[in-house]
Amino acid sequence: MTDVSSKGPGDDPKVLTNRQGHPVYDNQNQRTVGARGPATLENYQFLEKISHFDRERIPERVVHARGVTAYGYFEAYGAWGDEPIGRHTRARLFQERGRRTELAVRFSTVIGGRDSAETARDPRGFAVKFYTEDGNWDLVGNNLGVFFIRDAIKFPDVIHALKPDPVTFEQQPRRIFDFMSQTPESMHMLVNLFSPRGIPADYRHMQGFGVNTYKWVNDEGRTVLVKYHWMPKQGVRSMTEEDAANVQAQSLGHATKDLYEAVARGEYPEWELLVQMMDDNDHPELDFDPLDDTKTWPEQDFPPRPVGRMVLDRMPENYFADNEQISFGTGVLVDGLDFSDDKMLVGRTFSYSDTQRYRVGPNYLQLPVNQPKHAPVHTNQRDGQMTYHIDGGGASPLVNYEPSVTGGLQEAVYPAHEEQGPEIRGRLTRARIPRANDYQQAGQRYLLMEQWERDDLVKNLVGQLSRCDRPVQERMVWHFLLVENELGLRVGEGVGVSPQDVAGLEPLAGQDLTDEDRKRL
């Protein structure tokens, strides 16, 4: 016994047990042969305690390892702007004004490990899990609205380039820009990432975007393409590298701390969810493909309209259970929401759920933070590591298959038309989308910046490219000249590469340039 162990709050402190329910009489000493003798093999309490300790950590996420979860609710407006929302989607969580849906949100950095700094120049993850009456809906995006690549087959490559190298385990600009110099579709993301937007001040003052293109489906089976935007009611704040260095000198987890402290003060952060919409077709009149996740949709043509708000009012009681084990997937949709043919979305839909099965286990959806809270679960899935419980089945426990006439589960009635969306025709191929247009929106983003933001962008790019090999510098200056003349000239001046130095460079193999691009060349 110790002075501490015999005392506790209240008159009837709870007794320490092991997970078999056995009382623990001595938590200070192993069983030994005499006070100084060898430990015995049947030290059950010690063996259980230390073996569990050895397994307290699951593999950290390959990306988005550093993050924080918060709980709250989504309150629907019952409309898309001024229109009844039922015209466009039958998803029930949106229909009734004032209806609240429980949710969990996880904010994160992308590239760093679980204990890395939250001041890194890095995209931020913005993942929301809605616990709806029709089951869970996961909306998984980031804070910048676009991504580096448009085809999921390149996802391992872009992450490998951004991660520390496999020899010295150091994140190296020469590797990052080696990849980006051969990936012109990344220019829009790079212009965002290396501007002040690349380091959010904290999670509360950060935008969120679904990034991928999704679909809404109404009662008649009509489909529309949509993009999601989260706008913080607290405003948007970012940091320069100097700001970030000063913050990092004091704390590696300043954004997590800020969120915990704000909620504890009763300053509940709030975001409004806005949705852009366009007809469900390939829109040949546009100079980009609406399924391209390296592009945004012009707001003057496709105005974002509000559909509801999110309020975060509670933090987890256990960081591991609610933050490390929470699991998201882009394939987790409810009735009235659907997939588009966005190539990144299709790849993410497999990858996200697959990594959770590896990282957390095949029964990760049975954990409290992941299981539906307001929809019944009846499956024929059984067993596997760490089965938390047996999913509800049919009338007979003997029947774990379908179809059956002896007490098994039966299929649900499809809620609307089974056939929906435009007809798709084509030959099997491996090809880029036709309207790549890799530079225009990156240039437009640059021109929208204030002068100090442009200066900061150029300084950040020059600082990184100065550590790269000459061929990489030349190709990146070539790209930036196509993005916007001023940007290319300023970055080139900073790294000692002139337009004449890159005049002889040919477009990359297979690269499609617009007429405007060719004029610039």
N, C-alpha and C positions, 0 to 999 in steps of 0.2 A: 504493500500500500504506500501511497504518498500523501503528503498534506493536501494536494490538489484533488486527488482521485476520490477522496471521501467526502468532498464538499461540492455543492453545486447550487444553482438557483432553484428556489422552491423547496418545499418540505419533502418532496418525494421525487428525487432525481431519477431519471431513467437509467437502467442498468446496462452496461456494455455487454454485448453478446457477439458471437461470431455469426456467420450467415446461415449456419444450421440452427440458430436460435439458442445455442448453448451459452450460459453465462460465462463471462471471462473473469476468473477470480484473481489472476495476477497478470497484468499487462506490462510488467517491468522486467521480468526475469524469465529466461528460457528454463526448461526442465533439464537439469544436469545431474551427474553422479557426484553428489557433494557440491558444496558451494563453489569449489574451484575445479571440479571435474569436467569431463567431456560432455557435450550436449547429447541427448538421446535422440534416436531416430523418430520416435513417436511424438515429437513436439508438434502436435496437430495445430494448436493455436498459432505458433510461430510460423509453421510451414504455410498455413492458409494466408496469414497476414503478409508474409514476404512474397509469396508467389503471386498474390493479387497485385501487390505493389509493383512487381516486375512487369505487369501487364497493364498498368494504368494508362498508358498512352497507346492510342491507335495510330496507324500511319497518318501523318498530316496530309492535308490536301496538296496535290501536285501544284495547283494554283489556288489562290484565295486562302492560303493557310492562315494568315493573320486577319482576324475579323472579330466582330462583336454582334451579338443578337439582342434584339429588343422585341417586346410584345405590345400590341395595341389593337386597333380596330380600323376597319374601312367603313366609311359611311357613304352610301350611294346618294346621288342627286336625282335618280330616276329619269335622267335625260342625257342626251349628248348635245351639249350647248342648250339650244332652245327647242330641240326636237325630242319627242318621246323616244327613249332609247330602244324600245321594243321594235321599232321599225328596222333596226339594224342588227340586233342580237337578242336571242332568247335567254342568254345567261341570267339566271335568277338573281344573282347577287347585285345586279345593276338596276333591276326593274323598279323597285319601290323607293321613293324618296325617304331618306332617313333610316333605311334599313342598315343595320350594322353587322359586319362580318369580322369575327376574330382573325387576327393575323400575327405572323412573326416575320421580322425582317432581319437580314444579316448584311451588314456593311463590311467591306473587306478591301485590303490591298490585293494585288494579283501575284506579283513575282516573288516577293520576299517570303521567308519562312515564318513559322508561327510566332517567333519572338522578334521579328524584324521591326524596323521603325515605321510608324504611321505618317512620317513626313516624306516618304520616298516619292520621287517623280514616277508615278505609276498609275495606270487606270484603277478606279475603285469599283469593286463589285457592289451591286445594289439588287439584292434578291429578296423577293417577298413571297411568303407562303400564306395564302388565304384558306382558312378552314371553313369552307362553304357547306351549305346543306346538301349540295350535290357532290361532295367530296372535295379534295384539295385542289387548288390551282396555284402553280408556281410561276411567277413572273421574274425571270432571271436576266438581269442586264448590267449596265455599267453607268458611269457618270459622264461619259463623253459622247454618247449617241451613235458612235461608229466603231468599227474594229479594224485591225491591221490587214485582215485577209477576208476573202469572200467565199472561199471553198474550204470546207472542214478538213480536206485531205492535207492541208498545209498547217493545221493547228499544232501538231507536235513540233514542226520545224520552227514556227515563230516562237513558241514557248522555249524550245531549246536555245534559240538565239538570244532570248531575253534573260534566261537563267544564267547563273554562274557557269563558267566553262568546266568541262569534266576533268581537267588536269589540275589546275590551281584553285578551283572553286572560287573564282573571282568574276564578278559581272564586268564584262568588257565592252566598251563602245565599239571596238573594232569588229567584234562578232555581231553585235546588234545591227550596225549599219552595213556590214557585209551582206546580211540577209535583206535588209530593207532596200539596199541599192538595187537588188535584183527583183524587188517586189513593188512595182510602182503604185499598186492599189493601196499601199500603206501611207501614201503622202498625206491624205486627209487626216488620218489618225495622228501622224507625227506632228502636223501643224497644231493640232489640238493639244497633244501630250506635252510638247516642249514650250507651249505658251504658259502663262500663269494658271490656266485651267488644269494643268497637269499635276498640281499639288493643292488639293482642297484644304481649306483651313481646318475643317473637321467634318464629321459626318452629318451634323445637323444642318450645315449650310452648303449642302451638296445636291445637285440635280441628279436625277436618275432617268434612265431610258431603257426601254425593252430591247433596243438595238435591232433585233430581227423583225421581219415583217410577219405578222400573224393574220388570221382571218376571223371575222365575226360571221355568225350564221343566224338568220331570223327564223320565225315559225314557218315561213313558206319555203325555207331551204335556200333563200337568196344569200349569197356571200359577198362580203366586201373585204378589202385589204386594210389593215390597221397598223399603226405604230403607237407605242405607249410612251408617255412622258410624265415624270414626277417632278413637280416644281415646289421647292421648299418655301413655305410661308415665312420662314425666318430670313429669307434672302440668300444670295449666293456669295460666298467668300472664298478666296484662294490665297496662296502664299507664293512669294518669290523664293528662290533658293536661299537667299540670305535670311528671310523670315524662317524658313524651314530649319536651317542650321541652328538658329537661336532656340527654336522650340525643341529640337532634338537634343540639344545640350542639356536640357532639363528632364526630358521624358521620351521614352521610345513609344509609349502608348497614350499620347495626349488625346487622341480623338476618342478612344474608348473611355478614358477618364471623363472627358467632357460630356459624353452622352450619359454616363451613369450619374454624374453630378447634376446635370440639367433635369433629368427625370426625378431625382431625389428632391430637388427644389420645387417640383411641381410645374416646371417649365417644359411642358410636353411638346416635343417637336411635331410639326404638321407639314404634310405635303399634299398638294392637289394633283389628282391624276387627270391628265388630259390625253385625248386620243385624236390622232390624225386618221383620215379615212379616204380611200379612193376606190373606184369600181374595181372589181376583180377581173382584170385582164392585163395584158403585157404593156399597155400604154405606149404604143409606138411613137406617139407625139412627143414624148419626153426624151431628153438627151441622156438619160440614165435608166437603168433597170430598177423598178420599184422593189425588186427582191434582193438588191445588192446591199449588204450590210456595211459597206464602206461609204454609203451615201446617206444623206438626210433628205427628207421631202421638203421642198420649199413651202414655208408656212403661209406665204401670200396666196399660194394655189391650193394648199391643203391645210386649212387652219386647224390648229389643235383646239379642241373644245373640251370643257371639263365634264367629267362623269362622276366624280366623287372625291373624297379626301381621306387621307390616312393620318391617324394620330397615334403616337407611341407613348404609352403611359406606364409601362412596367418593364423592369429589367429582370434577367434570369436570377433564380436563386442558386443555381449551380452552373458555373461557366462551362464545364465539360459536357454535362448532359444536354444543355440547351444550345451551346454554340459549336462545340466540336462535333457533336453527333447530328445536328440538324442537317438535313440533306435535301438538296433542290434538284429539279430536273426540268428542262424545257418541254418535255413531253407530257407534263402533268397539267392537263387542261380539263375543264368541265364543259358540260353541254352548252352550246351556244358560242364556244370558242374553238378555233381550229388552227391547223398548221397551214402555212403557205409552202411554196416550193423553194424558199430561201435555202441555198446549199449549206450555209453555216448552221441554220436551224435544224436541218435534217441530221447533220453530223453531231451537233450538240445533244440532240434528243437521245441518241444512243450513248454517247460518251458520259454524260452527267450521271445517268442512272447506273451505268456500268461501273464507274469509279466508286459510287457509294457501296455497291455490293462488295467490292474489294476492300474498301477502306473501313466501313462500319460492319458489314456482314450481310448475308443474303436476306436476313429478316429485319433490315434497317427500317422498313416501313411499319414495324410493330412497336418501335420505340415511341414513347408518349409525344415527343416533340415532332415526330413525323407522321403519326397516324391521324386519320380524319377524326375530327372532334364532333361533327354534327351530321355525319352520314354513316349508315350501317356498312359493315364490311363482311361480305360473305364470299369466300373463295374456296377453291379446291387445292390451293397450294398448302403443302404440309412440310413439316420437319425442317432440316437444315440447321446449321450452327446457330446457337443462341436463340432458339425458338422461344419467343416471349409468351405466347399463348397460342391456342388453336383458333384460327379464324372461324367465324360463324359459318356453319355449313347448312345443308338441307335438313329435312325432318329426320333422316336416318344417319347416324354417325358412321355407318358402314359404307356409305356412298360418297366417295371423294372424286367423282368423275361426272361428266355431262356429255350427252344426254342420259337420262335415267327416268324410268317410270316407277321407281321403288323408293322415292323419298329424297331425290337429289335436288340440286339447285336448277333453276331454269333461266333462260335468257330473258333480259329485259325487253320491253316493247320499245322499238326505236322511236324517238320523240318526234321526228318529222321526216322529211324526204330523205331517203338513203342516198340518192344521187344528188350531188350539189356541185357548184362551181363550174367553171368553163371546161370544155372538152380539150384535152391535151393530145397532140399528135407529134411524132418525131421519130427519128432513127436513133438507135443506141449509139452513143458517142462519148468521147472525153474531150470537152472543149470549153473554153472560156465563154462567158456570156458575151453577146455581140456588142453591147453598149458599155464598154468599160469606163471610158471618160475619166481617167484616173486623176486628172489635174484640176479640172474646173472648180469643183467645190472646195478643194484645198486652197486655191487662189482666192475664192470668194470669202472664205473664212479669214484669210490673212487681211484682206482689204476691209473687213468689218472691224478689225481690232483697232483700239486706240494706239497712238504712237508709242506710248510706254510699253504696251503689250507687244508690239512688233519688235521693239528694241530688246525686250526680255527674251522673246522667241529666238531672235538672231544670236544673242549672247549664249543662250543655252545650246543651240545647235552647233555653233562654232566651238564651244568648249568641248563638246563630245566628239565632233568630227576631227578636231585637232589631234586626237589620239588614235585616228584611223589610218590605214594604209592609203597611199596616194591614189590607186585606182578606185578605191571606195569613195574617197573625197571627190574625185572628178565626176563619178557617176551620180553622186548625190547632188552636186552643184548642177549638173545637167537636168536632173529631175526638178530641182527648185526653180531653175530658169523657166521650165515649162509650167510650173505652178503659178509663178508671178515674177516678172522680170526683177522687180526691186528685191524680192526675197533672195533670188538666185545670185544677184550681184553682190548683195551684202554678205551672204554666207560665203560666197566665193572669195571676196576680199579678205574675210576673216581667216580663211585657211590657205590663202595664196593660190587660188585657182581662178583663172580669168575665163570669160566666155570663149576666147580664142583657144584656150587649152582644151576645151571640151567640144569644139566645133566639129571635130572629126568623128565623134562618137555616133555610132548607129543606134537606132532603137533596139531594145532587147528582143531576143528571138521570140517571135509570136506576139509581140506587143502591138496593140491596135491604137493608132493615134487618130485624133479628130482632125478635121481641117484646120481648126484654130491651132492645135498643137503643131501641125506641119508648118504653118505660117511662122510660128515662133522659132522653129528650127531654121 
